[in-house]
Amino acid sequence: MPTDDHRAIELLSRTPYGRVSASRRALPFTTITRHLVLDGRLVLRLHRGYGYHQALDGSVVAYEADNINSGESDAWSVQFTGTARVIEPTAAERELFGRAPRLADGVPFEAVFLRIEPEFVTRHHLTDVPVFRYAHSA
């Protein structure tokens, strides 16, 4: 794996959540997932109740994570593109994920896991990013 790919993987290791995107019945969708970097691959945990794992399994997907809202002056974004497969992680891998959310859209969270074999890894870096303050309406 080229050096830039290693840097991208190291950055992914700094943030626990990202977004996976694919198509379902020819329509694009994106959902939030918890991820781990294990042996240069991504392992994702998402809610089985969404049914997204059925569309993701065996499909080419894009996975993106970033630190855009971190308040840091340097921002990065990493995108992994590859084939996703539903897996059953080991007990040790499950433990690495930590506690799962209690609810997903009001129903008990039921975990399903996928592994992405990277085909392409892309990293973008922004320097001297201004910090934005969100205005709240009264």
C-alpha positions as CSV (number, residue, x, y, z in Angstrom):
1,M,0.0,0.0,0.0
2,P,1.5,3.4,-0.9
3,T,2.5,5.8,1.8
4,D,-0.4,8.1,1.2
5,D,-2.8,5.2,1.7
6,H,-1.1,4.4,5.1
7,R,-1.6,8.1,6.1
8,A,-5.3,7.9,5.1
9,I,-5.8,4.7,7.1
10,E,-4.0,6.3,10.1
11,L,-6.4,9.3,9.9
12,L,-9.4,6.9,9.8
13,S,-8.1,5.4,13.0
14,R,-8.6,8.8,14.7
15,T,-12.3,9.0,14.3
16,P,-14.9,6.3,15.2
17,Y,-17.7,7.2,12.8
18,G,-18.2,7.8,9.1
19,R,-20.7,7.3,6.3
20,V,-21.0,4.4,3.9
21,S,-22.7,5.1,0.5
22,A,-24.0,2.7,-2.2
23,S,-27.0,2.2,-4.3
24,R,-30.2,0.4,-3.4
25,R,-32.6,-0.5,-6.3
26,A,-30.5,2.0,-8.5
27,L,-31.0,4.8,-6.0
28,P,-28.1,6.2,-3.9
29,F,-28.1,6.1,-0.1
30,T,-25.8,7.0,2.7
31,T,-25.9,5.9,6.3
32,I,-23.7,6.6,9.4
33,T,-21.6,3.7,10.7
34,R,-19.1,2.9,13.4
35,H,-15.8,1.7,11.9
36,L,-12.5,0.1,12.9
37,V,-9.4,-0.2,10.8
38,L,-8.2,-3.8,11.1
39,D,-5.3,-5.1,9.0
40,G,-5.7,-2.4,6.4
41,R,-9.4,-3.1,6.0
42,L,-12.4,-1.3,7.4
43,V,-14.9,-3.2,9.5
44,L,-18.2,-1.4,9.9
45,R,-21.0,-1.8,12.5
46,L,-24.4,-0.6,11.5
47,H,-28.0,-1.2,12.5
48,R,-29.5,-4.4,11.0
49,G,-33.0,-2.9,11.2
50,Y,-32.3,-0.5,8.4
51,G,-31.8,-3.4,6.0
52,Y,-28.9,-1.5,4.3
53,H,-26.5,-4.5,4.9
54,Q,-28.5,-6.4,2.3
55,A,-27.8,-3.8,-0.4
56,L,-24.1,-3.3,0.7
57,D,-23.2,-7.0,0.9
58,G,-21.2,-7.8,-2.3
59,S,-21.5,-4.3,-3.6
60,V,-18.9,-1.7,-4.3
61,V,-19.3,1.0,-1.7
62,A,-17.7,4.3,-0.8
63,Y,-16.9,5.0,2.9
64,E,-16.0,8.5,4.1
65,A,-14.9,9.9,7.4
66,D,-13.5,13.3,8.3
67,N,-12.7,15.7,11.1
68,I,-14.5,18.7,9.5
69,N,-16.4,19.7,12.6
70,S,-13.5,19.1,15.0
71,G,-12.6,22.8,15.3
72,E,-9.0,22.0,14.2
73,S,-7.4,24.4,11.7
74,D,-6.4,21.5,9.5
75,A,-9.2,19.4,8.2
76,W,-9.1,16.1,6.4
77,S,-11.4,13.7,4.7
78,V,-10.7,10.1,3.8
79,Q,-12.6,8.0,1.3
80,F,-12.3,4.2,1.0
81,T,-13.8,2.6,-2.1
82,G,-14.1,-1.2,-2.3
83,T,-16.3,-4.2,-2.0
84,A,-18.3,-4.7,1.2
85,R,-19.1,-8.2,2.7
86,V,-21.2,-9.0,5.6
87,I,-19.0,-10.8,8.2
88,E,-19.3,-12.2,11.7
89,P,-16.5,-10.5,13.7
90,T,-14.6,-12.3,16.4
91,A,-15.4,-11.6,20.0
92,A,-12.2,-9.6,20.3
93,E,-13.2,-7.5,17.3
94,R,-16.7,-6.9,18.7
95,E,-15.1,-5.7,21.9
96,L,-13.0,-3.2,20.1
97,F,-16.1,-1.5,18.8
98,G,-17.2,-0.7,22.3
99,R,-20.8,-0.2,23.4
100,A,-23.4,0.0,20.6
101,P,-26.1,2.7,20.6
102,R,-29.1,1.7,22.6
103,L,-31.7,2.8,19.9
104,A,-31.7,3.4,16.2
105,D,-34.7,5.5,15.1
106,G,-36.5,4.6,18.3
107,V,-36.0,0.8,18.1
108,P,-33.3,-1.3,19.8
109,F,-30.0,-1.2,17.9
110,E,-29.1,-4.6,16.5
111,A,-25.6,-4.8,15.1
112,V,-24.6,-6.2,11.7
113,F,-21.0,-6.0,10.5
114,L,-19.3,-5.5,7.1
115,R,-15.7,-5.6,5.9
116,I,-14.6,-3.4,3.1
117,E,-11.6,-4.5,1.0
118,P,-10.1,-1.2,-0.2
119,E,-9.6,-0.8,-4.0
120,F,-9.1,3.0,-3.8
121,V,-8.1,5.2,-0.9
122,T,-8.4,9.0,-1.3
123,R,-7.3,11.6,1.2
124,H,-8.1,15.3,1.1
125,H,-6.5,17.9,3.3
126,L,-7.6,21.5,3.9
127,T,-5.3,24.0,5.7
128,D,-6.2,27.0,7.8
129,V,-9.9,26.1,7.9
130,P,-12.0,28.9,9.5
131,V,-14.1,28.0,12.5
132,F,-17.8,28.6,11.9
133,R,-20.2,29.4,14.7
134,Y,-23.7,28.1,14.1
135,A,-26.4,30.7,14.6
136,H,-29.4,29.5,16.6
137,S,-32.8,31.0,16.0
138,A,-34.6,32.3,19.0
